[in-house]
Structures are given as structure tokens and as C-alpha cells.
Amino acid sequence: MFPSNSTWNQNATTFAYETQIGTNPVGLYIDTNNSIYTINKSNGRILIWMENSTDPNFILYTQLSSLALSIFVTTNGQIYVGDSTSIKQIIQFSNSYSNQTTTIATVSSNIYGLFVDLNNTLYWSMFSGHKVVKKSLNSNSSTMTTVAGNGSNGSTLNLLSRPYGIFVDTNFDLYIADSNNNRIQLFRLGQINGITVAGNTSPNLTISLNWPTNVILDGNKYLFITDCGNHRIIGSDENGFRCIVACSMSSGATSDKLSAPQSLTFDSFGNLFVVDYSNNRIQKFCLSTNFCN
């Protein structure tokens, strides 16, 4: 939750390098204890940094594929990974390197977005399946329910095209980075038609997007968006949308630029972490009121 008009330092520090996270990283998650999770797709491992660590404290040898693209961690420490066309649950034993990996769902599409809501329901986006599906984790049933899109590629309010990152708020409203439609869609609980809350087709002029890949909300329900094709991060507040970091809209590898950014998230101090896909790094942009640099 950020005050209106919060700003972030425009020059990032590199939190993780290619030697740690491999090439073309995608997934990232920070839990309530400020532990940071990501996937090294090059060797199929999950890396975990505990709070204030500069090197991974744990490396889980999970043998994930090179298409392990999304990660979510629940409050009780259960890790879920979208690995190619399967969703895997990874249980780490007693803060050790050992773990147990179980496949809990098999689908027909790569999975770029995962989320577990307050009712312990797992949601995932099906990139080439053009829909978002959910499944209760409280049941052994294999039943999956489509909650947005219908599997057809399209741009009407009931359809999606290449859905990427997702977020479910406390009202169980679903936000989707509808990447190929260059928009952020909001599907309220039980509704089949989405509402465009950001992007060129929004009924209220908001901000232009180019292949958005991630969307999250803060406690004020302000949106933060990875605008991948424009190589920047967008945020909103009571005054509307604005670019918050990497605002040149050009790709680069300097500390003030990004190249095809993917996931984004915040720690409890308000510092912004971004997976900088083409630069093979994770960048940390400090909230301007902090002194983390």
C-alpha cells in the first residue's frame, strides 16, 4: 500500500545475475516474510533468498523443465509452479534442500500466471488456451472451472488472447494481463464479461500498453503493470496511470532501463523487484523514501 504519488529510484541495483538465475528468467514471488523465490529455467531449480540475503539461502533441486514460467508461494510455504503444461506442488522439508514434488494438474498450455486466493483456490492462465481456470486445493477432486475466456482467441469482453500474469483480490475479482490484446481485464466474481481497466480499449482513456505480462494490486487496489513491449513499469494511484520506472520506452541494459520485463512484485518495504528477461537479471528499484541502495 503506497501513498499517492509515491516514487521509486530510477536507477536500480541488480539483485540477481545470470550466473544465479540462468537465461531468460520469468517467474518471481516475494512472500510476507520478504523471502524471494525465482526459477532457474536453465537447470530446473528453485532459488530462495531469505530476508536481507544477497545470495540464495536454499536451492531446491526440483528438475523443472525449461518452460517453468510461473511461481506462487502460499502463506504456509507451499510452492506452486507452472511447469510447461503441468502445475506442480513443491513442499520444502524443514527449511532444507530436500523437497517433494507432486503434479496436481495437467493442462494443454504453458502457464504464465498462477495465484492462490484466500479460499485456497488455485488459478492459472492458459497462454495458448486463451482462458483462466481454477481448482480448489481443499478437495481431491480433479474438477477445473473456467473463470475467464472460453478457449477461443479474441478481443471481445468475454474473450482473451494469450493471457499472462493474473491477480485475485480479497473480493475474488480476477485481474488478467491480456497480453496479445494489450490490455488489463477485470473479471468480477461470477461474470463472463471482463472490464478493460487499462489499455487502449478501456472506455476511459488510461494508458497505452504493449504486450503486458503481469499485473498486481496493492492494498489501495492501485494497479501495477509490467508493460513488456514498452520495457517499462506502469503504476496507478488516485490520479490515474503513470510510468514509475524505466520510462524511456526503449530497451537497454543500464541501471535505468529494462528489456522485455516479465514479473514484478514488491517487498514489505515498498521496494520494487522486476524480472528483466532479456538482460537475464532481477532488478531492484528502491522506494524513494528508503535507503536500500
C-alpha contacts under 8 A as a table, 3 or more apart, distances in Angstrom:
res1	aa1	res2	aa2	distance
1	M	218	D	4.99
1	M	219	G	4.63
1	M	220	N	5.88
1	M	270	G	7.85
2	F	6	S	6.33
2	F	218	D	7.46
2	F	219	G	7.97
2	F	220	N	7.66
2	F	270	G	7.41
3	P	6	S	5.69
4	S	237	D	5.67
4	S	238	E	6.54
4	S	239	N	7.96
5	N	237	D	6.86
6	S	287	L	7.65
6	S	288	S	7.73
7	T	244	I	6.74
7	T	287	L	6.21
7	T	288	S	5.67
8	W	244	I	6.77
8	W	245	V	6.97
8	W	271	N	7.73
8	W	272	L	7.89
8	W	285	F	6.10
8	W	286	C	5.53
8	W	287	L	4.33
8	W	288	S	4.79
9	N	12	A	6.90
9	N	245	V	7.73
9	N	285	F	5.80
9	N	286	C	5.49
9	N	287	L	6.26
9	N	288	S	5.39
10	Q	245	V	5.70
10	Q	246	A	6.93
10	Q	255	S	7.91
10	Q	256	D	5.58
10	Q	285	F	6.91
11	N	255	S	4.94
11	N	256	D	4.54
11	N	285	F	6.79
12	A	255	S	5.09
12	A	256	D	6.25
12	A	283	Q	5.87
12	A	284	K	5.24
12	A	285	F	4.63
12	A	286	C	7.20
13	T	255	S	6.74
13	T	283	Q	5.84
13	T	284	K	5.30
13	T	285	F	6.76
13	T	293	N	7.13
14	T	17	Y	6.98
14	T	255	S	7.95
14	T	281	R	6.77
14	T	282	I	5.97
14	T	283	Q	4.64
14	T	284	K	6.12
15	F	54	T	7.29
15	F	281	R	7.43
15	F	282	I	5.45
15	F	283	Q	5.53
15	F	284	K	5.98
16	A	20	Q	6.47
16	A	21	I	6.86
16	A	281	R	5.47
16	A	282	I	5.05
16	A	283	Q	7.28
17	Y	20	Q	5.48
17	Y	21	I	6.25
17	Y	22	G	7.80
17	Y	280	N	6.54
17	Y	281	R	4.73
17	Y	282	I	6.83
18	E	21	I	5.12
18	E	22	G	4.71
18	E	23	T	6.06
18	E	280	N	5.07
18	E	281	R	5.77
19	T	22	G	5.91
20	Q	40	N	7.45
21	I	25	P	6.70
21	I	38	T	7.58
21	I	39	I	6.74
21	I	40	N	4.57
21	I	41	K	7.58
21	I	42	S	7.84
21	I	47	L	7.82
21	I	280	N	7.44
21	I	281	R	7.30
22	G	25	P	6.72
22	G	40	N	5.31
22	G	41	K	6.48
22	G	42	S	5.34
22	G	43	N	7.71
22	G	280	N	6.76
23	T	40	N	7.75
23	T	41	K	7.30
23	T	42	S	6.51
23	T	277	Y	7.79
23	T	278	S	7.94
23	T	280	N	5.24
24	N	41	K	7.88
24	N	277	Y	4.77
24	N	278	S	5.81
24	N	279	N	7.53
24	N	280	N	5.36
25	P	39	I	7.09
25	P	40	N	6.77
25	P	41	K	6.82
25	P	69	L	7.92
25	P	275	V	6.63
25	P	276	D	7.43
25	P	277	Y	5.37
25	P	280	N	6.21
25	P	281	R	7.40
26	V	39	I	7.65
26	V	69	L	5.59
26	V	70	S	6.87
26	V	262	Q	5.66
26	V	263	S	6.19
26	V	275	V	6.22
26	V	277	Y	6.40
27	G	38	T	5.66
27	G	39	I	6.22
27	G	68	A	7.99
27	G	69	L	5.42
27	G	70	S	4.49
27	G	71	I	5.61
27	G	262	Q	7.64
27	G	263	S	5.99
27	G	275	V	7.44
28	L	36	I	7.38
28	L	37	Y	5.72
28	L	38	T	4.68
28	L	39	I	7.41
28	L	70	S	7.22
28	L	71	I	6.32
28	L	72	F	7.97
28	L	263	S	5.98
28	L	264	L	7.07
28	L	265	T	7.45
28	L	275	V	7.06
29	Y	36	I	5.84
29	Y	37	Y	5.10
29	Y	38	T	6.56
29	Y	71	I	6.51
29	Y	72	F	6.16
29	Y	73	V	7.05
29	Y	265	T	6.71
30	I	33	N	7.87
30	I	34	N	5.63
30	I	35	S	5.52
30	I	36	I	4.51
30	I	37	Y	6.24
30	I	265	T	6.78
30	I	266	F	7.06
30	I	267	D	6.38
31	D	34	N	5.29
31	D	35	S	5.50
31	D	36	I	6.76
31	D	73	V	6.77
31	D	74	T	7.77
31	D	75	T	7.31
31	D	267	D	7.88
32	T	35	S	7.39
32	T	75	T	7.41
32	T	267	D	7.86
32	T	268	S	7.10
33	N	50	M	7.95
33	N	51	E	6.88
34	N	50	M	6.80
34	N	51	E	5.16
34	N	267	D	5.71
34	N	268	S	6.61
35	S	48	I	6.73
35	S	49	W	5.47
35	S	50	M	4.40
35	S	51	E	5.25
36	I	48	I	5.56
36	I	49	W	5.01
36	I	50	M	6.53
36	I	51	E	7.65
37	Y	46	I	6.96
37	Y	47	L	5.72
37	Y	48	I	4.73
37	Y	49	W	6.67
37	Y	71	I	7.81
38	T	46	I	5.85
38	T	47	L	5.47
38	T	48	I	6.86
38	T	71	I	7.23
39	I	44	G	7.05
39	I	45	R	5.89
39	I	46	I	4.59
39	I	47	L	6.13
39	I	68	A	7.19
39	I	69	L	7.73
39	I	71	I	7.79
40	N	43	N	5.89
40	N	44	G	5.72
40	N	45	R	5.33
40	N	46	I	6.23
40	N	47	L	7.23
41	K	44	G	5.02
41	K	45	R	6.99
41	K	64	L	7.26
41	K	65	S	6.53
41	K	66	S	4.56
41	K	67	L	6.77
41	K	68	A	6.19
41	K	69	L	7.89
42	S	66	S	6.00
43	N	63	Q	7.11
43	N	64	L	7.52
43	N	65	S	7.79
43	N	66	S	7.53
44	G	61	Y	7.12
44	G	62	T	6.20
44	G	63	Q	4.56
44	G	64	L	3.98
44	G	65	S	5.50
44	G	66	S	6.59
44	G	68	A	7.59
45	R	59	I	6.56
45	R	60	L	5.57
45	R	61	Y	4.99
45	R	62	T	5.42
45	R	63	Q	6.18
45	R	64	L	6.41
46	I	59	I	5.70
46	I	60	L	5.02
46	I	61	Y	6.87
46	I	62	T	6.98
47	L	56	P	5.92
47	L	57	N	7.81
47	L	58	F	6.05
47	L	59	I	4.71
47	L	60	L	6.47
48	I	56	P	5.22
48	I	57	N	5.92
48	I	58	F	5.17
48	I	59	I	6.34
49	W	52	N	7.88
49	W	53	S	5.75
49	W	54	T	7.28
49	W	55	D	6.45
49	W	56	P	4.43
49	W	57	N	5.26
49	W	58	F	6.94
50	M	53	S	5.62
50	M	56	P	7.40
50	M	57	N	6.30
53	S	56	P	6.96
53	S	57	N	7.33
56	P	59	I	6.81
58	F	95	N	7.95
58	F	96	S	7.13
58	F	97	Y	6.14
59	I	97	Y	6.22
60	L	92	Q	7.88
60	L	97	Y	5.46
60	L	98	S	6.85
60	L	99	N	6.97
61	Y	97	Y	7.43
61	Y	98	S	7.75
61	Y	99	N	7.96
62	T	99	N	7.64
62	T	101	T	7.02
64	L	67	L	7.88
64	L	68	A	6.21
64	L	83	D	6.57
65	S	68	A	5.59
65	S	83	D	6.36
65	S	84	S	7.03
66	S	84	S	7.88
67	L	83	D	5.66
67	L	84	S	4.74
67	L	110	N	7.43
68	A	81	V	6.75
68	A	82	G	5.66
68	A	83	D	3.86
68	A	84	S	5.71
69	L	81	V	7.48
69	L	82	G	5.89
69	L	83	D	6.29
69	L	84	S	7.33
69	L	110	N	7.88
69	L	111	I	6.53
69	L	112	Y	5.47
69	L	113	G	8.00
70	S	81	V	5.57
70	S	82	G	5.02
70	S	83	D	7.42
70	S	111	I	6.68
70	S	112	Y	5.24
70	S	113	G	5.70
70	S	114	L	6.26
71	I	79	I	7.09
71	I	80	Y	5.63
71	I	81	V	4.52
71	I	82	G	6.46
71	I	113	G	7.78
71	I	114	L	6.41
72	F	79	I	5.90
72	F	80	Y	5.23
72	F	81	V	6.63
72	F	114	L	6.08
72	F	115	F	6.17
72	F	116	V	7.38
73	V	77	G	5.89
73	V	78	Q	5.59
73	V	79	I	4.53
73	V	80	Y	6.26
74	T	77	G	5.22
74	T	78	Q	5.34
74	T	79	I	6.65
74	T	116	V	7.01
75	T	78	Q	7.53
77	G	91	I	7.66
77	G	92	Q	7.92
78	Q	89	Q	7.00
78	Q	90	I	6.38
78	Q	91	I	5.57
78	Q	92	Q	7.55
79	I	89	Q	5.72
79	I	90	I	5.04
79	I	91	I	6.41
80	Y	87	I	6.82
80	Y	88	K	5.60
80	Y	89	Q	4.64
80	Y	90	I	6.20
80	Y	114	L	7.78
81	V	87	I	5.66
81	V	88	K	5.23
81	V	89	Q	6.61
81	V	90	I	7.78
81	V	114	L	7.63
82	G	85	T	7.23
82	G	86	S	6.06
82	G	87	I	4.68
82	G	88	K	6.55
82	G	110	N	7.44
82	G	111	I	5.22
82	G	112	Y	6.95
82	G	113	G	7.58
82	G	114	L	7.04
83	D	86	S	5.32
83	D	87	I	5.93
83	D	88	K	6.92
83	D	110	N	7.35
83	D	111	I	7.05
84	S	109	S	7.12
84	S	110	N	4.76
84	S	111	I	6.47
85	T	106	T	5.92
85	T	107	V	5.19
85	T	108	S	5.68
85	T	109	S	5.16
85	T	110	N	5.03
85	T	111	I	6.74
86	S	103	T	6.69
86	S	104	I	7.63
86	S	105	A	5.67
86	S	106	T	4.34
86	S	107	V	5.94
86	S	110	N	7.95
87	I	103	T	5.85
87	I	104	I	5.84
87	I	105	A	5.22
87	I	106	T	6.43
88	K	101	T	6.50
88	K	102	T	5.47
88	K	103	T	4.38
88	K	104	I	5.77
88	K	105	A	7.32
89	Q	101	T	5.71
89	Q	102	T	5.22
89	Q	103	T	6.29
89	Q	104	I	6.66
90	I	99	N	6.55
90	I	100	Q	5.61
90	I	101	T	4.53
90	I	102	T	6.53
91	I	99	N	5.39
91	I	100	Q	5.22
91	I	101	T	6.59
92	Q	95	N	6.39
92	Q	96	S	6.70
92	Q	97	Y	7.19
92	Q	98	S	6.21
92	Q	99	N	4.39
92	Q	100	Q	6.69
93	F	96	S	5.68
93	F	97	Y	7.46
93	F	98	S	5.84
93	F	99	N	5.55
93	F	100	Q	7.85
96	S	99	N	7.81
103	T	106	T	7.48
105	A	142	S	7.59
108	S	126	M	7.74
108	S	129	G	7.10
109	S	126	M	5.32
109	S	127	F	6.00
109	S	128	S	5.52
109	S	129	G	5.88
110	N	126	M	6.10
110	N	127	F	5.75
110	N	128	S	6.97
111	I	114	L	7.48
111	I	124	W	6.59
111	I	125	S	5.64
111	I	126	M	5.33
111	I	127	F	6.04
111	I	164	Y	7.69
112	Y	124	W	7.72
112	Y	125	S	6.25
112	Y	126	M	7.33
112	Y	127	F	6.71
112	Y	163	P	7.77
112	Y	164	Y	5.05
112	Y	165	G	5.93
113	G	123	Y	7.97
113	G	124	W	5.40
113	G	125	S	5.10
113	G	126	M	7.97
113	G	164	Y	5.51
113	G	165	G	4.21
113	G	166	I	5.38
114	L	122	L	7.19
114	L	123	Y	5.68
114	L	124	W	4.57
114	L	125	S	6.81
114	L	165	G	7.25
114	L	166	I	6.61
115	F	122	L	5.76
115	F	123	Y	5.16
115	F	124	W	6.55
115	F	166	I	6.80
115	F	167	F	6.37
115	F	168	V	6.97
116	V	119	N	7.91
116	V	120	N	5.76
116	V	121	T	5.37
116	V	122	L	4.45
116	V	123	Y	6.22
116	V	168	V	7.88
117	D	120	N	5.39
117	D	121	T	5.42
117	D	122	L	6.69
117	D	123	Y	7.94
117	D	168	V	6.26
117	D	169	D	7.56
117	D	170	T	7.73
117	D	172	F	7.28
118	L	121	T	7.32
118	L	170	T	7.02
120	N	136	S	6.41
120	N	137	L	5.70
120	N	138	N	6.66
121	T	134	K	6.63
121	T	135	K	5.68
121	T	136	S	4.31
121	T	137	L	5.53
121	T	138	N	7.61
122	L	134	K	5.40
122	L	135	K	5.30
122	L	136	S	6.10
122	L	137	L	6.53
123	Y	132	V	6.88
123	Y	133	V	5.61
123	Y	134	K	4.20
123	Y	135	K	6.60
124	W	132	V	5.64
124	W	133	V	5.56
124	W	134	K	6.40
124	W	166	I	7.57
125	S	130	H	7.73
125	S	131	K	6.11
125	S	132	V	4.39
125	S	133	V	6.53
125	S	163	P	5.92
125	S	164	Y	6.20
125	S	165	G	7.17
125	S	166	I	7.11
126	M	129	G	4.83
126	M	130	H	5.78
126	M	131	K	5.53
126	M	132	V	5.96
126	M	133	V	7.63
126	M	162	R	7.52
126	M	163	P	6.58
126	M	164	Y	7.79
127	F	130	H	5.67
127	F	131	K	7.40
127	F	161	S	7.76
127	F	162	R	4.59
127	F	163	P	5.18
127	F	164	Y	6.31
128	S	161	S	7.90
128	S	162	R	5.79
129	G	151	G	5.18
129	G	152	S	7.40
129	G	153	N	7.93
129	G	162	R	7.53
130	H	149	G	6.25
130	H	150	N	7.05
130	H	151	G	4.88
130	H	152	S	6.12
130	H	153	N	5.77
130	H	159	L	7.48
130	H	160	L	5.23
130	H	161	S	5.24
130	H	162	R	5.44
130	H	163	P	6.07
131	K	146	T	7.00
131	K	147	V	7.62
131	K	148	A	5.48
131	K	149	G	4.37
131	K	150	N	5.81
131	K	151	G	5.45
131	K	159	L	7.66
131	K	160	L	6.25
131	K	163	P	6.82
132	V	146	T	5.93
132	V	147	V	5.77
132	V	148	A	5.12
132	V	149	G	6.60
132	V	163	P	7.65
133	V	144	M	6.43
133	V	145	T	5.45
133	V	146	T	4.29
133	V	147	V	5.59
133	V	148	A	7.20
134	K	144	M	5.67
134	K	145	T	5.31
134	K	146	T	6.40
134	K	147	V	6.89
135	K	142	S	7.57
135	K	143	T	6.45
135	K	144	M	4.98
135	K	145	T	6.52
136	S	139	S	5.90
137	L	140	N	7.40
146	T	149	G	7.37
146	T	150	N	7.20
147	V	190	G	7.56
147	V	192	I	7.33
148	A	158	N	7.21
148	A	159	L	7.35
148	A	160	L	7.70
148	A	187	F	6.89
148	A	192	I	6.31
148	A	193	N	7.88
148	A	194	G	7.80
149	G	152	S	7.22
149	G	158	N	5.67
149	G	159	L	4.43
149	G	160	L	5.38
149	G	192	I	7.45
150	N	158	N	7.68
150	N	159	L	6.49
151	G	159	L	7.83
151	G	160	L	7.96
152	S	159	L	6.76
152	S	160	L	7.43
152	S	161	S	7.97
153	N	159	L	6.67
153	N	160	L	5.97
153	N	161	S	5.02
153	N	162	R	7.72
154	G	159	L	5.19
154	G	160	L	5.57
154	G	161	S	5.66
155	S	158	N	7.87
155	S	159	L	5.71
155	S	160	L	6.06
155	S	161	S	6.78
155	S	181	N	6.27
156	T	159	L	5.37
156	T	160	L	7.68
157	L	160	L	7.90
157	L	193	N	5.01
157	L	194	G	5.04
157	L	195	I	6.82
157	L	196	T	7.86
158	N	192	I	5.71
158	N	193	N	4.33
158	N	194	G	5.97
159	L	193	N	7.81
160	L	163	P	6.34
160	L	178	D	6.16
160	L	181	N	7.46
161	S	178	D	6.08
161	S	179	S	6.74
161	S	180	N	5.27
161	S	181	N	6.07
162	R	178	D	6.23
162	R	179	S	5.70
162	R	180	N	5.53
163	P	176	I	6.61
163	P	177	A	5.85
163	P	178	D	4.53
163	P	179	S	5.70
163	P	180	N	7.53
164	Y	176	I	6.92
164	Y	177	A	5.31
164	Y	178	D	6.29
164	Y	179	S	6.22
164	Y	212	P	7.80
164	Y	213	T	5.32
164	Y	214	N	6.51
165	G	176	I	6.10
165	G	177	A	5.33
165	G	213	T	5.61
165	G	214	N	4.25
165	G	215	V	6.10
165	G	263	S	7.71
166	I	174	L	7.07
166	I	175	Y	5.57
166	I	176	I	4.62
166	I	177	A	6.33
166	I	214	N	6.69
166	I	215	V	6.25
166	I	216	I	7.48
167	F	174	L	5.85
167	F	175	Y	5.12
167	F	176	I	6.72
167	F	215	V	6.56
167	F	216	I	5.75
167	F	217	L	7.43
168	V	171	N	7.86
168	V	172	F	5.51
168	V	173	D	5.53
168	V	174	L	4.61
168	V	175	Y	6.30
169	D	172	F	5.19
169	D	173	D	5.55
169	D	174	L	6.80
169	D	217	L	7.58
170	T	173	D	7.41
171	N	189	L	7.71
172	F	188	R	7.36
172	F	189	L	5.92
173	D	186	L	6.98
173	D	187	F	5.94
173	D	188	R	4.52
173	D	189	L	5.23
174	L	186	L	5.65
174	L	187	F	5.07
174	L	188	R	6.24
174	L	189	L	7.31
175	Y	184	I	6.83
175	Y	185	Q	5.64
175	Y	186	L	4.55
175	Y	187	F	6.41
175	Y	215	V	7.10
175	Y	216	I	7.94
176	I	184	I	5.62
176	I	185	Q	5.15
176	I	186	L	6.50
176	I	214	N	7.77
176	I	215	V	6.86
177	A	182	N	7.99
177	A	183	R	6.48
177	A	184	I	4.85
177	A	185	Q	6.67
177	A	212	P	5.63
177	A	213	T	5.59
177	A	214	N	5.56
177	A	215	V	6.00
178	D	181	N	5.62
178	D	182	N	6.23
178	D	183	R	5.44
178	D	184	I	5.67
178	D	185	Q	6.56
178	D	211	W	7.78
178	D	212	P	6.87
178	D	213	T	7.69
179	S	182	N	5.15
179	S	183	R	6.56
179	S	184	I	8.00
179	S	210	N	7.62
179	S	211	W	4.44
179	S	212	P	4.90
179	S	213	T	5.99
180	N	183	R	7.98
180	N	211	W	5.83
181	N	211	W	7.42
182	N	199	G	5.98
182	N	200	N	7.21
182	N	208	S	7.86
182	N	209	L	5.29
182	N	210	N	5.25
182	N	211	W	5.11
182	N	212	P	6.13
183	R	196	T	6.62
183	R	197	V	7.59
183	R	198	A	5.55
183	R	199	G	4.27
183	R	200	N	6.87
183	R	201	T	7.28
183	R	202	S	7.89
183	R	209	L	6.43
183	R	211	W	7.85
183	R	212	P	6.91
184	I	196	T	5.81
184	I	197	V	5.74
184	I	198	A	5.08
184	I	199	G	6.43
184	I	212	P	7.63
184	I	215	V	7.66
185	Q	194	G	5.63
185	Q	195	I	5.43
185	Q	196	T	4.67
185	Q	197	V	6.03
185	Q	198	A	7.45
186	L	194	G	5.25
186	L	195	I	4.95
186	L	196	T	6.32
186	L	197	V	6.61
187	F	190	G	7.89
187	F	191	Q	6.14
187	F	192	I	7.08
187	F	193	N	6.61
187	F	194	G	4.57
187	F	195	I	6.43
188	R	191	Q	5.52
188	R	194	G	7.35
191	Q	194	G	7.29
195	I	202	S	7.93
196	T	199	G	7.09
196	T	201	T	6.83
196	T	202	S	4.92
196	T	203	P	7.34
197	V	202	S	5.90
197	V	206	T	7.76
198	A	201	T	7.80
198	A	202	S	5.83
198	A	206	T	5.70
198	A	207	I	6.27
198	A	208	S	7.70
198	A	209	L	7.76
199	G	202	S	5.65
199	G	205	L	7.92
199	G	206	T	6.35
199	G	207	I	5.51
199	G	208	S	5.05
199	G	209	L	5.32
200	N	205	L	7.16
200	N	206	T	7.35
200	N	207	I	6.68
200	N	208	S	5.28
200	N	209	L	6.97
201	T	205	L	7.98
202	S	205	L	6.05
202	S	206	T	6.79
206	T	240	G	7.13
206	T	241	F	6.33
207	I	241	F	6.39
207	I	242	R	7.65
209	L	212	P	6.36
209	L	227	D	5.96
209	L	229	G	7.71
209	L	230	N	7.33
210	N	227	D	6.00
210	N	228	C	6.51
210	N	229	G	4.69
210	N	230	N	5.87
211	W	227	D	6.33
211	W	228	C	5.63
211	W	229	G	5.25
212	P	215	V	7.96
212	P	225	I	6.84
212	P	226	T	5.54
212	P	227	D	4.52
212	P	228	C	5.38
212	P	229	G	7.14
213	T	225	I	7.56
213	T	226	T	5.59
213	T	227	D	6.66
213	T	228	C	6.14
213	T	261	P	7.95
213	T	262	Q	5.70
213	T	263	S	6.99
214	N	225	I	5.63
214	N	226	T	5.11
214	N	227	D	7.86
214	N	262	Q	6.59
214	N	263	S	5.65
214	N	264	L	6.85
215	V	223	L	6.74
215	V	224	F	5.63
215	V	225	I	4.57
215	V	226	T	6.59
215	V	264	L	7.91
216	I	223	L	5.83
216	I	224	F	5.38
216	I	225	I	6.76
216	I	264	L	8.00
216	I	265	T	7.52
217	L	220	N	7.61
217	L	221	K	5.13
217	L	222	Y	5.41
217	L	223	L	4.76
217	L	224	F	6.28
218	D	221	K	5.16
218	D	222	Y	5.55
218	D	223	L	6.88
219	G	222	Y	7.39
222	Y	235	G	7.30
222	Y	236	S	5.33
222	Y	237	D	5.59
223	L	235	G	5.74
223	L	236	S	5.34
223	L	237	D	7.76
224	F	233	I	7.22
224	F	234	I	5.61
224	F	235	G	4.35
224	F	236	S	6.49
225	I	233	I	5.82
225	I	234	I	4.99
225	I	235	G	6.33
225	I	264	L	7.85
226	T	231	H	7.99
226	T	232	R	6.54
226	T	233	I	4.93
226	T	234	I	6.45
226	T	261	P	6.46
226	T	262	Q	6.32
226	T	263	S	6.84
226	T	264	L	6.73
227	D	230	N	5.56
227	D	231	H	6.07
227	D	232	R	5.38
227	D	233	I	5.69
227	D	234	I	6.67
227	D	261	P	7.35
228	C	231	H	4.97
228	C	232	R	6.55
228	C	259	S	7.73
228	C	260	A	4.75
228	C	261	P	5.07
228	C	262	Q	6.41
229	G	260	A	6.12
230	N	249	M	4.87
230	N	250	S	6.69
230	N	251	S	7.82
230	N	260	A	7.64
231	H	246	A	6.82
231	H	247	C	7.85
231	H	249	M	5.57
231	H	250	S	6.22
231	H	251	S	5.83
231	H	257	K	7.47
231	H	258	L	5.40
231	H	259	S	5.38
231	H	260	A	5.30
231	H	261	P	6.07
232	R	243	C	7.01
232	R	244	I	7.87
232	R	245	V	6.16
232	R	246	A	4.80
232	R	247	C	5.65
232	R	248	S	7.71
232	R	249	M	6.21
232	R	257	K	7.77
232	R	258	L	6.66
232	R	261	P	7.26
233	I	243	C	5.90
233	I	244	I	5.89
233	I	245	V	5.56
233	I	246	A	6.64
233	I	247	C	7.56
234	I	241	F	6.81
234	I	242	R	5.69
234	I	243	C	4.43
234	I	244	I	5.69
234	I	245	V	7.55
235	G	241	F	5.68
235	G	242	R	5.60
235	G	243	C	6.14
235	G	244	I	6.09
236	S	239	N	7.30
236	S	240	G	5.21
236	S	241	F	4.22
236	S	242	R	6.18
237	D	240	G	5.39
237	D	241	F	6.71
243	C	246	A	7.70
243	C	247	C	5.87
244	I	247	C	6.94
245	V	256	D	7.50
245	V	257	K	7.99
245	V	285	F	7.87
246	A	249	M	6.95
246	A	256	D	5.61
246	A	257	K	4.79
246	A	258	L	6.23
247	C	257	K	7.81
248	S	257	K	7.55
250	S	257	K	7.55
250	S	258	L	7.98
250	S	259	S	7.91
251	S	257	K	6.50
251	S	258	L	5.79
251	S	259	S	4.70
251	S	260	A	7.37
252	G	257	K	5.14
252	G	258	L	5.60
252	G	259	S	5.73
253	A	256	D	7.95
253	A	257	K	5.90
253	A	258	L	6.25
253	A	259	S	7.00
253	A	279	N	6.34
254	T	257	K	5.46
254	T	258	L	7.73
255	S	258	L	7.98
258	L	261	P	6.18
258	L	276	D	5.89
258	L	279	N	7.49
259	S	276	D	5.95
259	S	277	Y	6.44
259	S	278	S	5.32
259	S	279	N	6.22
260	A	276	D	6.43
260	A	277	Y	5.63
260	A	278	S	5.92
261	P	274	V	6.71
261	P	275	V	5.66
261	P	276	D	4.53
261	P	277	Y	5.38
261	P	278	S	7.59
262	Q	274	V	7.05
262	Q	275	V	5.37
262	Q	276	D	6.47
262	Q	277	Y	6.20
263	S	274	V	5.90
263	S	275	V	5.32
264	L	272	L	7.10
264	L	273	F	5.59
264	L	274	V	4.47
264	L	275	V	6.40
265	T	272	L	5.96
265	T	273	F	5.41
265	T	274	V	6.76
266	F	269	F	7.67
266	F	270	G	5.62
266	F	271	N	5.44
266	F	272	L	4.65
266	F	273	F	5.97
267	D	270	G	5.51
267	D	271	N	5.59
267	D	272	L	6.89
267	D	273	F	7.83
268	S	271	N	7.49
269	F	287	L	7.72
269	F	290	N	7.88
270	G	286	C	7.41
270	G	287	L	5.73
271	N	284	K	6.86
271	N	285	F	5.89
271	N	286	C	4.53
271	N	287	L	4.99
272	L	284	K	5.65
272	L	285	F	4.99
272	L	286	C	6.23
272	L	287	L	7.21
273	F	282	I	6.70
273	F	283	Q	5.60
273	F	284	K	4.57
273	F	285	F	6.35
274	V	282	I	5.57
274	V	283	Q	5.21
274	V	284	K	6.57
275	V	280	N	7.93
275	V	281	R	6.33
275	V	282	I	4.58
275	V	283	Q	6.51
276	D	279	N	5.54
276	D	280	N	6.03
276	D	281	R	5.31
276	D	282	I	5.59
276	D	283	Q	6.67
277	Y	280	N	5.31
277	Y	281	R	6.82
286	C	290	N	6.49
286	C	291	F	7.53
286	C	292	C	6.34
286	C	293	N	7.07
287	L	290	N	5.53
288	S	291	F	7.57
